[in-house]
Amino acid sequence: MDGQLLYVLDMAWVKRRIALEYDGYATHESRLDYDAERDKRMAMRGWITVRARAEDLKDPTRVLNELRTAFDQRSR
């Protein structure tokens, strides 16, 4: 799989293998199973995926906490 494009991420810190994905209502409502499987496959490749939803735009506390935890894990 080296060099083959598998996924296009919304935002990523490649060296730390952390991805931030935005699940917009219209785009992701019908893709929950696909997204869950994709996150599982990425985790098997060593990635941490943080998912943001529309409500996180009003209060980003959850997303920021998950990102902070992910970066803390990768800093060890």
Buried (B, 14 or more C-beta within 10 A) or exposed (E): EEEEEEEEBEEBBEEBBBBBBBBEEEEBEEEEEEBEEBBEEBEEEEBBBBBBBEEBEEEEEBBEEBBEEBEEEBEE
